[in-house]
Amino acid sequence: MPDVRLASAQGKWILLTTVLGSSMAMLDSTVVNVALPRIGEDLDASLSALQWTVNAYMLTLAGLILLGGSLGDRYGRRKIFVLGVIWFAAASLLCGLAPTDAVLIGARALQGVGGALLTPGSLALIQASFHPDDRARAVGLWSGFGGIGAAVGPFLGGWLVDGPGWRWVFLLNVPLALVCVPVALRHVPESSGGTSPSESGGERAHGRFDVLGAVLGALALGLVTYALIEGGATGVVVAVAGVVTAVAFVQVEKRRRDPMLPLDIFASRQFTAVNIVTLCVYAAFSGFFFLTALQLQVVAGYSALAAGTALLPSTVLMLFLSARSGALADRIGPRIPLTVGPLLCAAAMLLMLRVGEHADYLTDVLPAVLVMGLGMVTLVAPLTATVLASVSTARAGIASGINNAAARAAGLIAVAGLPLLAGMGPEAYRSATAFDAAFDRAMPICAGVLVVGAALAFALVRRPAPGCVRPECRTHGNVTSPPIEARGR
């Protein structure tokens, strides 16, 4: 049984290294959008290249994040976490030195591999290291500091883009890794999957890796993403190949003894419904944050720093109010929060239609950002809790991993497909008029997806059974994906 106490020196070092590691991935997911216009200008990149700059990272992260957790279960969570941090830092260095958009996109894909190794490991190390009496508080601190990192990210990214340059958005990860790795090796105890099915990850720690499933899943996402970004006749052919690959992935997962994605978990109607709601919600979120960062700079004329700071209130609201939202959902059930939250976010996206050339922050931008924040506060914590409440305690880890992968896949598809649906050409972000017109078409699409999610939640989500598992991540500030609940609660 883990026995490290939070108040001890070792406990503080463990908390520090896990916060540093997860902050690398979290900061990267929040600051890159702010840097996109400057990246495009500096590297003479098209809109599709900017889409791939975001999606190359999300593609490998979404496709490999479940496999990354399994690697930690078998070979040691500290070992895989440290490997992920080193990998992520090396890829970040390559991003920062990239001479062309093609090199940057390739480096971003490598970053996603590192993120898939370190993201599950950071929380799993806390779960595996701390005494049970201190675990909930340690996870709360980890999540809270992560929320602060998410809040600081856009501000920091804007400052770096306007100051030293966009390359420092990536190079910043290198010194973080130089601190994180030695601390992890010196102070964090090694842990791996349990030796019995009742222990953390035990029933899966010694099974065969589902490498074929991971490859097919990532390939299917990659093909569909390529088809949406590139479009045309070639895109149609690639999309068909993506669908065929997705069908092959499902067939492989059905037949495998230890699948990466156990399909029987979807026998829970509640679990399936909440994951469909997750797809709707996070597709809209990712499309919104991707395009809004561009709209504020290309059309409204904001600097990178001003654009990053403009979205800060929504993250701050999540940071301070998400725990209360989760407690409210415990009392009244998740159905109302998961219905009202997406509707509030949809209203915020329609309010963003007021943001055009020379938009005033207080009257045009801030109202939409505040309503967006209130909507996310209302739905994010109950969404995570309901996912975990939909399955047995023993499957909480895989349930959270699936939900996290679903959210990231939804964001991947949204960033790829939304510009196509909104009629954005390859050079749209270079013209304020063209981009503004496309943005005005995109926001109602995002709002419509959220309304669909709200309707599904109202129709299908019910109150969980008494005594079900609840997430320990009650403070939440990451707007791009739900928190990952480690195995073995």
C-alpha positions as CSV (number, residue, x, y, z in Angstrom):
1,M,0.0,0.0,0.0
2,P,1.4,3.5,-0.8
3,D,2.4,5.3,2.3
4,V,3.9,8.7,1.2
5,R,2.3,11.5,3.2
6,L,1.5,14.8,1.5
7,A,3.1,16.9,4.3
8,S,6.4,15.1,4.0
9,A,9.3,16.4,1.9
10,Q,9.0,13.5,-0.5
11,G,5.3,14.1,-0.9
12,K,5.9,17.8,-1.9
13,W,8.5,16.7,-4.4
14,I,6.1,14.2,-5.9
15,L,3.4,16.8,-6.2
16,L,5.9,19.2,-7.8
17,T,7.1,16.8,-10.5
18,T,3.6,15.7,-11.5
19,V,2.4,19.3,-11.7
20,L,5.4,20.2,-13.8
21,G,5.0,17.3,-16.1
22,S,1.3,17.7,-16.7
23,S,1.7,21.5,-17.0
24,M,3.9,21.0,-20.0
25,A,1.1,19.3,-21.9
26,M,-1.6,21.6,-20.6
27,L,0.3,24.8,-21.4
28,D,1.0,23.5,-24.8
29,S,-2.6,22.8,-25.5
30,T,-3.7,26.4,-24.5
31,V,-0.9,28.6,-25.8
32,V,-0.4,27.3,-29.4
33,N,-3.7,28.7,-30.7
34,V,-2.6,32.2,-29.7
35,A,0.6,31.8,-31.7
36,L,-1.0,30.5,-34.9
37,P,-1.3,33.9,-36.8
38,R,2.4,34.6,-36.1
39,I,3.4,31.1,-37.1
40,G,1.6,31.4,-40.3
41,E,3.2,34.8,-41.1
42,D,6.7,33.7,-40.2
43,L,6.6,30.3,-42.0
44,D,4.3,31.5,-44.9
45,A,1.9,28.7,-44.0
46,S,-1.6,28.2,-45.3
47,L,-4.7,27.7,-43.1
48,S,-4.5,24.0,-43.6
49,A,-0.9,24.0,-42.3
50,L,-2.1,25.9,-39.2
51,Q,-4.9,23.3,-38.8
52,W,-2.3,20.5,-38.9
53,T,-0.1,22.4,-36.4
54,V,-2.9,21.9,-33.9
55,N,-4.2,18.5,-35.1
56,A,-0.9,16.7,-35.5
57,Y,-0.5,17.0,-31.8
58,M,-4.0,16.0,-31.0
59,L,-4.0,13.1,-33.4
60,T,-1.1,11.2,-31.8
61,L,-2.2,12.1,-28.3
62,A,-5.8,10.9,-28.8
63,G,-4.7,7.8,-30.7
64,L,-2.1,6.7,-28.1
65,I,-3.2,8.0,-24.7
66,L,-4.9,4.7,-23.7
67,L,-1.8,2.8,-24.8
68,G,0.4,5.2,-22.8
69,G,-1.5,4.4,-19.6
70,S,-1.1,0.7,-20.2
71,L,2.7,1.1,-20.7
72,G,2.9,2.7,-17.3
73,D,0.9,-0.1,-15.7
74,R,3.4,-2.7,-17.1
75,Y,6.8,-1.1,-17.1
76,G,6.5,1.3,-14.3
77,R,4.6,4.6,-14.1
78,R,7.6,6.7,-13.1
79,K,9.7,5.2,-16.0
80,I,7.1,5.9,-18.6
81,F,6.3,9.4,-17.1
82,V,10.0,10.4,-17.3
83,L,10.3,9.0,-20.8
84,G,7.2,11.0,-21.8
85,V,8.7,14.2,-20.3
86,I,12.0,13.7,-22.1
87,W,10.3,12.8,-25.4
88,F,7.9,15.8,-25.1
89,A,10.8,18.2,-24.4
90,A,12.9,16.9,-27.3
91,A,9.9,17.3,-29.6
92,S,9.3,20.8,-28.3
93,L,12.9,21.7,-29.0
94,L,12.4,20.5,-32.6
95,C,9.2,22.6,-32.8
96,G,11.0,25.7,-31.6
97,L,13.8,25.2,-34.2
98,A,11.5,24.2,-37.1
99,P,12.5,26.0,-40.3
100,T,9.3,25.1,-42.2
101,D,5.7,24.4,-41.5
102,A,6.2,20.7,-42.6
103,V,8.9,20.2,-39.9
104,L,6.8,21.9,-37.3
105,I,3.8,19.6,-38.1
106,G,6.0,16.6,-37.8
107,A,7.5,17.8,-34.5
108,R,4.0,18.4,-33.2
109,A,3.0,14.8,-34.0
110,L,6.1,13.7,-32.0
111,Q,5.0,16.0,-29.1
112,G,1.7,14.2,-29.0
113,V,3.5,10.9,-28.5
114,G,5.3,12.3,-25.5
115,G,2.0,13.8,-24.2
116,A,0.3,10.3,-24.5
117,L,3.1,8.9,-22.3
118,L,3.2,11.6,-19.6
119,T,-0.5,12.7,-19.3
120,P,-1.9,9.5,-17.8
121,G,1.3,9.0,-15.8
122,S,1.1,12.3,-13.8
123,L,-2.1,11.5,-12.0
124,A,-1.4,7.8,-11.8
125,L,1.8,8.5,-9.9
126,I,-0.1,10.5,-7.3
127,Q,-2.7,7.7,-7.0
128,A,0.1,5.1,-6.6
129,S,2.4,7.0,-4.3
130,F,0.3,8.8,-1.7
131,H,-1.3,7.3,1.4
132,P,-5.0,6.8,0.9
133,D,-5.8,9.5,3.6
134,D,-3.9,12.1,1.6
135,R,-4.7,11.0,-1.9
136,A,-7.8,13.1,-2.5
137,R,-6.1,16.3,-1.2
138,A,-3.0,15.6,-3.3
139,V,-5.2,15.1,-6.4
140,G,-7.1,18.2,-5.6
141,L,-3.8,20.2,-5.4
142,W,-2.6,18.6,-8.6
143,S,-5.8,19.6,-10.4
144,G,-5.8,23.0,-8.9
145,F,-2.3,23.9,-9.9
146,G,-3.0,22.4,-13.3
147,G,-6.0,24.8,-13.6
148,I,-3.7,27.7,-12.7
149,G,-1.4,26.6,-15.4
150,A,-4.3,26.5,-17.9
151,A,-5.3,30.0,-16.8
152,V,-1.8,31.4,-17.2
153,G,-1.2,29.6,-20.5
154,P,-2.9,32.0,-23.0
155,F,-1.5,35.0,-21.2
156,L,2.0,33.6,-21.1
157,G,1.7,32.4,-24.8
158,G,0.6,35.9,-25.9
159,W,3.5,37.5,-24.0
160,L,6.0,35.2,-25.6
161,V,4.6,35.6,-29.1
162,D,4.6,39.4,-28.8
163,G,8.0,39.4,-27.1
164,P,10.7,36.8,-27.7
165,G,8.7,35.2,-30.5
166,W,6.4,32.2,-31.1
167,R,9.2,29.7,-31.0
168,W,9.5,30.3,-27.2
169,V,6.0,28.9,-26.8
170,F,7.7,25.5,-27.5
171,L,11.2,26.1,-26.2
172,L,9.7,26.9,-22.7
173,N,9.1,23.2,-22.2
174,V,12.8,22.4,-22.2
175,P,13.7,24.1,-18.9
176,L,10.5,22.7,-17.3
177,A,11.7,19.2,-18.3
178,L,15.2,19.9,-17.0
179,V,13.7,20.5,-13.6
180,C,11.0,17.8,-13.8
181,V,13.2,14.8,-14.8
182,P,15.9,14.9,-12.0
183,V,13.2,15.5,-9.3
184,A,11.2,12.5,-10.6
185,L,14.2,10.2,-10.7
186,R,15.3,11.2,-7.2
187,H,12.1,11.6,-5.2
188,V,9.3,9.7,-6.9
189,P,9.0,6.0,-6.1
190,E,8.5,3.6,-8.9
191,S,5.1,1.9,-9.2
192,S,3.4,-0.4,-11.7
193,G,0.2,-2.4,-12.2
194,G,-0.9,-4.5,-9.3
195,T,-0.3,-8.2,-9.0
196,S,-3.9,-9.1,-8.6
197,P,-7.1,-8.1,-10.3
198,S,-8.1,-6.1,-7.3
199,E,-5.1,-3.9,-7.4
200,S,-4.5,-0.9,-9.6
201,G,-4.5,-2.0,-13.2
202,G,-3.7,-5.6,-12.1
203,E,-6.0,-7.3,-14.5
204,R,-4.5,-5.5,-17.4
205,A,-0.9,-4.9,-16.4
206,H,0.3,-8.3,-17.6
207,G,-1.8,-8.7,-20.7
208,R,-0.6,-8.2,-24.3
209,F,-0.5,-4.7,-25.6
210,D,-3.1,-3.9,-28.2
211,V,-0.6,-2.3,-30.6
212,L,-2.7,-3.2,-33.6
213,G,-5.7,-1.5,-32.1
214,A,-3.7,1.6,-31.3
215,V,-2.3,1.8,-34.8
216,L,-5.7,1.3,-36.5
217,G,-7.4,3.8,-34.2
218,A,-4.8,6.5,-34.8
219,L,-4.8,5.7,-38.6
220,A,-8.6,6.1,-38.8
221,L,-8.5,9.4,-37.1
222,G,-5.6,10.6,-39.2
223,L,-7.3,9.6,-42.5
224,V,-10.6,11.3,-41.6
225,T,-8.6,14.4,-40.4
226,Y,-6.7,14.6,-43.7
227,A,-9.9,14.2,-45.7
228,L,-11.6,17.1,-43.8
229,I,-8.6,19.4,-44.0
230,E,-7.6,18.8,-47.6
231,G,-11.1,18.3,-49.1
232,G,-11.7,17.7,-52.8
233,A,-11.9,14.4,-54.6
234,T,-8.8,13.0,-52.9
235,G,-10.4,13.9,-49.6
236,V,-13.5,11.8,-50.4
237,V,-11.3,8.8,-51.2
238,V,-9.3,9.2,-48.0
239,A,-12.5,9.6,-46.0
240,V,-13.7,6.3,-47.3
241,A,-10.4,4.7,-46.3
242,G,-10.7,6.2,-42.9
243,V,-14.2,4.7,-42.4
244,V,-13.0,1.3,-43.5
245,T,-10.1,1.6,-41.1
246,A,-12.4,2.5,-38.3
247,V,-14.6,-0.6,-39.0
248,A,-11.4,-2.7,-39.0
249,F,-10.5,-1.1,-35.6
250,V,-13.9,-2.1,-34.1
251,Q,-13.6,-5.7,-35.4
252,V,-10.1,-6.0,-34.0
253,E,-11.2,-4.7,-30.6
254,K,-14.1,-7.2,-30.6
255,R,-11.8,-10.2,-31.1
256,R,-8.9,-9.2,-28.8
257,R,-8.6,-10.7,-25.4
258,D,-7.1,-7.5,-23.9
259,P,-8.4,-4.7,-26.1
260,M,-7.3,-1.1,-25.8
261,L,-11.0,-0.2,-26.1
262,P,-13.2,-2.8,-24.4
263,L,-16.4,-2.5,-26.4
264,D,-18.5,-4.1,-23.7
265,I,-18.1,-1.0,-21.6
266,F,-20.6,0.7,-24.0
267,A,-23.3,-1.7,-22.7
268,S,-24.0,1.0,-20.2
269,R,-26.5,3.2,-21.9
270,Q,-25.5,6.1,-19.6
271,F,-21.8,5.7,-20.4
272,T,-22.6,5.7,-24.1
273,A,-24.9,8.7,-23.9
274,V,-22.4,10.8,-21.8
275,N,-19.6,10.1,-24.3
276,I,-21.8,11.2,-27.2
277,V,-22.5,14.4,-25.2
278,T,-18.7,14.7,-24.7
279,L,-18.1,14.4,-28.5
280,C,-20.6,17.3,-29.1
281,V,-19.3,19.5,-26.3
282,Y,-15.6,19.2,-26.9
283,A,-16.0,19.4,-30.7
284,A,-17.7,22.8,-30.2
285,F,-15.1,23.9,-27.6
286,S,-12.1,23.1,-29.8
287,G,-13.6,24.8,-32.8
288,F,-14.5,27.8,-30.7
289,F,-11.0,28.3,-29.2
290,F,-9.2,27.6,-32.4
291,L,-11.1,30.1,-34.4
292,T,-11.6,32.7,-31.7
293,A,-7.9,33.1,-31.2
294,L,-7.6,33.9,-34.9
295,Q,-10.7,36.1,-35.0
296,L,-9.4,38.3,-32.2
297,Q,-6.1,38.9,-33.9
298,V,-6.9,38.8,-37.7
299,V,-10.2,40.6,-37.5
300,A,-10.4,42.6,-34.3
301,G,-6.8,43.6,-34.4
302,Y,-5.8,42.4,-31.0
303,S,-2.1,41.6,-30.2
304,A,-1.3,38.0,-29.3
305,L,-1.1,39.0,-25.6
306,A,-4.5,40.7,-25.7
307,A,-6.1,37.8,-27.5
308,G,-4.7,35.3,-25.0
309,T,-5.8,37.5,-22.0
310,A,-9.3,38.1,-23.5
311,L,-10.2,34.4,-23.0
312,L,-8.8,34.3,-19.4
313,P,-12.1,34.9,-17.5
314,S,-13.7,31.7,-18.8
315,T,-10.8,29.6,-17.4
316,V,-10.7,31.5,-14.1
317,L,-14.4,30.8,-13.6
318,M,-13.8,27.1,-14.2
319,L,-10.9,27.2,-11.8
320,F,-12.9,28.7,-8.9
321,L,-16.4,27.3,-9.4
322,S,-16.0,23.8,-10.9
323,A,-15.9,22.1,-7.5
324,R,-19.2,23.8,-6.5
325,S,-20.7,22.8,-9.8
326,G,-19.7,19.2,-9.1
327,A,-21.2,19.4,-5.6
328,L,-24.5,20.8,-7.1
329,A,-24.7,18.0,-9.6
330,D,-24.2,15.5,-6.8
331,R,-27.3,16.9,-5.1
332,I,-29.6,17.4,-8.1
333,G,-28.2,14.8,-10.6
334,P,-26.3,15.4,-13.8
335,R,-29.2,15.8,-16.2
336,I,-30.0,19.5,-15.7
337,P,-26.3,20.6,-15.6
338,L,-25.5,18.6,-18.7
339,T,-28.5,20.2,-20.5
340,V,-28.1,23.8,-19.2
341,G,-24.3,24.0,-19.6
342,P,-24.2,23.3,-23.4
343,L,-27.1,25.7,-23.9
344,L,-25.2,28.5,-22.1
345,C,-22.1,27.8,-24.2
346,A,-24.2,27.8,-27.4
347,A,-25.5,31.3,-26.3
348,A,-21.9,32.4,-25.8
349,M,-20.9,31.4,-29.3
350,L,-23.8,33.3,-30.8
351,L,-22.7,36.3,-28.7
352,M,-19.3,36.0,-30.4
353,L,-21.0,37.1,-33.6
354,R,-20.7,40.7,-32.2
355,V,-16.9,40.4,-32.3
356,G,-15.8,42.0,-35.6
357,E,-13.4,44.6,-36.8
358,H,-12.3,47.0,-33.9
359,A,-14.4,45.0,-31.4
360,D,-14.6,46.6,-27.9
361,Y,-13.5,44.1,-25.2
362,L,-15.9,45.1,-22.5
363,T,-19.0,45.3,-24.6
364,D,-18.4,42.8,-27.4
365,V,-15.9,40.1,-26.2
366,L,-16.3,39.9,-22.4
367,P,-20.0,39.1,-22.3
368,A,-19.5,36.1,-24.5
369,V,-16.4,34.9,-22.6
370,L,-18.3,35.2,-19.3
371,V,-21.3,33.2,-20.5
372,M,-18.9,30.7,-22.0
373,G,-17.2,30.3,-18.7
374,L,-20.5,29.8,-16.8
375,G,-21.5,27.2,-19.3
376,M,-18.3,25.3,-18.9
377,V,-18.5,25.5,-15.2
378,T,-22.0,24.1,-15.3
379,L,-21.2,21.1,-17.4
380,V,-17.5,20.0,-17.2
381,A,-17.3,18.6,-13.6
382,P,-20.7,16.8,-13.8
383,L,-19.7,15.4,-17.2
384,T,-16.6,13.7,-15.7
385,A,-18.4,12.5,-12.6
386,T,-21.2,11.0,-14.7
387,V,-18.8,9.1,-16.9
388,L,-17.2,7.5,-13.9
389,A,-20.6,6.9,-12.2
390,S,-21.7,5.0,-15.3
391,V,-19.4,2.0,-14.8
392,S,-18.1,-0.1,-11.9
393,T,-15.3,1.3,-9.7
394,A,-12.9,-1.3,-11.2
395,R,-13.3,0.3,-14.6
396,A,-13.1,3.9,-13.6
397,G,-9.6,4.3,-15.1
398,I,-10.5,2.9,-18.5
399,A,-13.8,4.8,-18.5
400,S,-12.0,8.1,-17.9
401,G,-9.4,7.3,-20.5
402,I,-12.0,6.6,-23.1
403,N,-13.8,9.8,-22.3
404,N,-10.6,11.8,-22.5
405,A,-9.7,10.2,-25.8
406,A,-13.3,10.9,-27.1
407,A,-12.9,14.6,-26.2
408,R,-9.6,14.9,-27.9
409,A,-10.8,13.1,-31.0
410,A,-13.8,15.4,-31.1
411,G,-11.5,18.4,-31.0
412,L,-9.4,16.9,-33.7
413,I,-12.3,16.4,-36.1
414,A,-13.7,19.9,-35.3
415,V,-10.5,21.7,-36.0
416,A,-10.2,19.8,-39.2
417,G,-13.8,20.0,-40.4
418,L,-15.1,23.4,-39.1
419,P,-13.1,25.6,-41.5
420,L,-14.4,23.4,-44.4
421,L,-18.0,23.7,-43.3
422,A,-17.6,27.5,-42.8
423,G,-16.1,27.9,-46.3
424,M,-12.6,29.1,-45.2
425,G,-10.1,29.1,-48.0
426,P,-6.4,28.3,-47.6
427,E,-5.6,32.0,-47.3
428,A,-8.6,33.1,-45.3
429,Y,-6.7,34.0,-42.2
430,R,-4.7,36.6,-44.2
431,S,-7.9,38.6,-45.0
432,A,-9.9,40.2,-42.1
433,T,-13.0,40.4,-44.3
434,A,-12.9,36.8,-45.5
435,F,-12.1,35.4,-42.1
436,D,-14.8,37.4,-40.4
437,A,-17.4,36.2,-42.8
438,A,-16.3,32.6,-42.3
439,F,-16.2,33.0,-38.5
440,D,-19.8,34.3,-38.6
441,R,-20.8,31.0,-40.3
442,A,-18.8,28.8,-38.0
443,M,-20.1,30.0,-34.6
444,P,-23.8,29.0,-35.4
445,I,-22.5,25.6,-36.4
446,C,-20.7,25.2,-33.1
447,A,-23.8,26.4,-31.2
448,G,-25.9,23.9,-33.1
449,V,-23.7,21.0,-32.1
450,L,-24.0,22.1,-28.5
451,V,-27.8,22.3,-28.7
452,V,-27.7,18.7,-30.0
453,G,-25.5,17.7,-27.0
454,A,-28.0,19.4,-24.6
455,A,-30.9,17.6,-26.2
456,L,-29.2,14.2,-25.9
457,A,-28.3,14.9,-22.3
458,F,-31.9,15.8,-21.5
459,A,-33.2,12.7,-23.2
460,L,-30.7,10.1,-22.2
461,V,-28.8,11.1,-19.0
462,R,-30.2,10.0,-15.6
463,R,-29.1,10.2,-12.0
464,P,-26.4,7.7,-11.2
465,A,-27.0,4.9,-8.7
466,P,-26.2,5.7,-5.0
467,G,-22.7,5.0,-3.8
468,C,-21.1,5.3,-7.3
469,V,-17.6,6.3,-7.9
470,R,-16.8,10.1,-8.0
471,P,-13.8,11.8,-9.5
472,E,-11.1,13.1,-7.1
473,C,-10.3,15.9,-9.7
474,R,-12.9,18.4,-8.4
475,T,-11.0,21.5,-9.3
476,H,-10.8,21.8,-13.1
477,G,-9.3,24.5,-15.3
478,N,-8.4,22.7,-18.5
479,V,-10.8,23.8,-21.2
480,T,-9.6,21.4,-23.9
481,S,-10.2,18.0,-22.3
482,P,-11.6,16.4,-19.2
483,P,-9.3,15.3,-16.4
484,I,-8.0,11.7,-16.5
485,E,-9.0,9.6,-13.5
486,A,-6.2,7.1,-12.6
487,R,-7.0,3.5,-12.1
488,G,-7.3,1.8,-8.8
489,R,-9.3,4.3,-6.8
